[in-house]
Amino acid sequence: MITNFRYVLAFAALLSVFVGCTSQKEKNGDTTTEVETFSYDFSNPTQRYDFPKVLREISGLSFYRDNQLLCVQDEKGEVFVYDLAQQSVVEKHHFDQPGDYEGVELAEGEVYVLRSDGKLLNFTIGSTETREIETNLPKKLDVEGLTYDPVAKRLWLAVKENLKKDKKEDDKVIYSFDLKRRAVYQQQEIKEKRLEDLGLKSKEVRDFKPSGIAFHPKTGEVYLLSSAGHRLIVMTREGGLLQNIPLDLALYRQPEGICFSPDGTLYISSEGDEKDGYLLKFSPKKS
C-alpha cells in the first residue's frame, strides 16, 4: 500500500547557467552560523571521461569509494566499478539476467539496482546472492531515477512517466522505499503549475521527464535530472523548488546518471549513440 505524504511547499525561482545555492544562516541563541553552500558551472565541466564500449548505454551512477563510481547500463545485468584515476572499468559484478536497468545506488553497504518496472535488485559486492525486492509501485510506471536518503534511510525513486489515469500527465511524482519497513510511499508530487512558476514553459514542463536523481551530501538538496528536455531541477527535501537549470545539448548528449562524491563533487553521465558514453565532472565552488 502506498502512503501519501503532504508537505508544505516553498517556492523560489532561479534561472542561470552558472548557478549556486542561496546562502543560508542558522541562529543558535545569540550566535549565527553560516551554512556552507555550493555552486557549479554547468557550462564548463572540470573534466570529461570517455567510457569504454561496455558503458555505451550507461543509465545510472553512484559513488562507491575514493576515485571510484558504480555504473549500470540498461541492457546488462552487471554493475561496473569505474576508476576515475585509471579512467577504466576495474571490476564488474554480475547480479541478474539482461533487463532494463535504470539506476544504481550504494546504501548502508549494500548495492541496489532499479529496474524500469520499479523492482529493486539488492546484493553485496563480492556475493553471488541477489535478492529481488517488490516495491508494490503501481504497475506500468516508467521508473528511472534512484538515490538514497541517509536521513530517513529510504531509497527515492523518480518516475519518468506517470499513469494517465492516476495522475495528471505533466505532474512529476517521486516515491520512496523504506529499507527497514520494506514499504513504499509517495514522497513528492510536483505539480505542473509549480514548474511553470519556476520558469518552465508548458512544452518544457511536458518534456521534463526525470531520468536521474541525487541528494547533495552537504546541503541535502535534491537534484532531479531529465534527459528529455535537457534540464536539471534542484529542490529541497521537503519539495520546495529552488533552481531551473537548462543543459546544453552539445555538452549533455543524453544525461541519465547523476551522483555526488562526499565532498560535493558532481558527476553526470550521458549515454552514447553511434559514439560511446561519457562522464562529466563538476568541482564545487564553496561560498
Secondary structure, DSSP 4 states (H G I P E B T S, - for coil): -PEEP-----B---B-SEEEPPPEEEEETTEEEEEP-EEEETTS-SEEEEPPGGGTTEEEEEEEETTEEEEEESSSSEEEEEETTTTEEEEEEE-SSS--EEEEEEETTEEEEEETTS-EEEE-TT-S--EEE---PPTT-EEEEEEEETTTTEEEEEEEE--TTTS-TT-EEEEEEETTTTEEEEEEEE-HHHHHHTT--HHHHHH-EEEEEEE-TTT--EEEEEEETTEEEEE-TTS-EEEEEE--TTT-SSEEEEEE-TTS-EEEEE--SSS--EEEEE--EE-
